[in-house]
Amino acid sequence: MPSIIIVDDDIDIAKLLRLYLRRLDKEINIYYSPDCQHAVDNVTKITREHGPIDLCILDLHLGSSSGVECISQLRTAGTKKIVVLTAYTRSELIEQARSAGVSEVLFKSKGFEWVASQILGIINPHSSTS
């Protein structure tokens, strides 16, 4: 069963994304963290108890910190893949995330149904949802 962690300081965004992901795959394990440190702690604990997180969905703006700064910490903690979900269109920030090794950059403006289908396609590339 795939596992995902959503790292976003906006709980409403996380709840909405969880809703759309559940509509497409009821079996997926979805965890939530509001900031980088909580996410790293969560990923470490989940990895130790259940195995690695298949995908981290990371917002680029986490309150006073940058999601880009969090990428290497999440990898070290045991996240297999990281996808950035952002409303930002600033190319320099997106390029920093890509340079840090994110698998994909998804834009909130595309809509959460589309975002959810892309996420499921990333964790299960043979799925028909993408």
N, C-alpha and C positions, 0 to 999 in steps of 0.2 A: 504494500500500500504506500503510495507516494506521500511525502511530507513536505510542507511548505511553511516558511515563516514570513510573515508580513511585518516589515519594519517601517513604521510611519507614525509620526507624532499626532496625526489626525485620526482619532479612533473611528470617526464616521466613514472616512475613506476605507479603512481596514474592514469595517463591518460590511460596507457595500461590496467590496471586492470578494470578501468571504461568501456573501450571498450568491454572487454570480458564479464563483468557483463551485459552490455546492450544487447549484442548478445543473452544472455540467458533469460533476463527478462527486457523488455522495460518499465515496470511500476515501477521499483524500483527507489526510491529517493536516489541519491548518492551525498554526500557532501565531501569536501576535506579540510584538514588542514595540514600545513607544519611542525607544531611543537606542543608540548604538550599544552602550554598555549593557543594557538589559538584554538586547539581542545576542550579544556575545555570550553572556551568562546562560541564556536560554539554549542557544545552539550547543554550547559545551555540555550542558546537562542532558539535553535530548539525545545528543550523539552518544554520550556515555550509556544512557539507559535504553535507547531504541535503535541506535545506528545513525548514520549521517543524514542531515537534512538534504533533500533532493534539490530544493530551490529556495533561495532567499529573494523576496521581492522588496526592494529597497528604495525608499524615497530619497531624492537627492538633497532635500532640505529638511533636516530633523531639528526643529527648534533653533537653537543657537549653534548647532554643528552641521557639518557637511556629510552627506552620505558617502562621498568619495573617500573621506578619511576612515570610514568604517569598513570598506571593502576588504582590505588585507586582514583586518582583525577577524572578520567573519570567515574568511578562508582558513585562517589558522585554527579557528574554533571547530571547523569541520563541515562547512557548507560546500556542497559540490559545485553548484552553479549560482550565480547572482544575476538578477535582472533588475535594472533600474526602472522604476515607474515614476514619471515626473510630469509636472505641468510646465517645467522650464523649457525654453527653446534656445537658451544661451548655448551656442555651440562650444564655447571653451569649457564649460562645466561638463557637458556631455562627452566631449573628447577626453577630459580628465578621467571620467568614469570608464570609458572604453579603454584607455591606456592602463587603467588599474586592473583590467581584466574581466569586466562584466560580459556576460553572454549576449545580452540584448538590452536595448533601450526602448521602453514602451511609453507612449504618451497618453496621459489621462484624457486628453481632448478627443481621442479616438472612441471613447465610450467604454464602459466597464464590461459589457458583453464581449466586445472585441478583445479587450485586454485579457479577460479570463480565458477565452479560447486560445489566444497566443501562449499564455502561460501553460496551459495543459498540453499544447503542442510541443513546448520546450521540454517538459518533463517526460512526455510520452510521444516521441516523434512519429510513432507508427499509428497514433490515434487519428480518428477521422474528425476530431473537433477543430483542427487548425485550418 
